[in-house]
């Protein structure tokens, strides 16, 4: 079972996303701020992260940037799920290494489809790199 960390400080969004992922067959853990997210990632190394940008303690850009710079975590797909819709925010998401940028409000079915696609792509990359060894 694939493990997904949902990092979101809005309890309603957190509940909706986590429950939809669980119904879709994922093991879900949650964090309400950027610092707790990093602690959980270092402890559990999830298969994918759904990351809000506007978080207490540490924003999503900072969390994503740190993870994408670390060899152990750089291949974990990160989906930024945010209310920030300005082109500069989307560009910054790309610069820090987000694999996907989705703005709120969002369609939960579409989110699940995109997450499943990212996990399959990550698995395929891992399989290909294993063959090269």
C-alpha positions, 0 to 999 in steps of 0.5 A: 500500500502506497503511503501519502503524507498530506500537509494542510493546515485547513482541517476541512481540506485535510479531512476531504483529501485524506478521506478520499485518498484512504477510500482510494486505497492509500495509507495516509498520514497528515501534518498541519505545518511545515515543520511537522511535515519534515519530521514525518518525512524523515521518519517515514519517507512517504511515496508521495506528498500533497503539500499546501503552500501557506502553512504555519512554521514553514511554508510549502515552498521551503519544505519542497525546496529542502526535500528536492535538494536531499538525495534521499528524498528528491525523487518523492513526488510532491503535489502542491495544493494551494489557493495561490493562483498567481503566475509567480507562485506557480513559477516558484513551485516549479523552481523549487521542484514541485511535480504538480501544482493544483489550485484550490478549489479542486476536483478530488477525483482529478486529484486522485487521478493525478496522484496515481499517475505520479506514483506510477511514473515514480515507480517506473523511474525507480524500476529503470534506475534499478536495471541500470545497476 
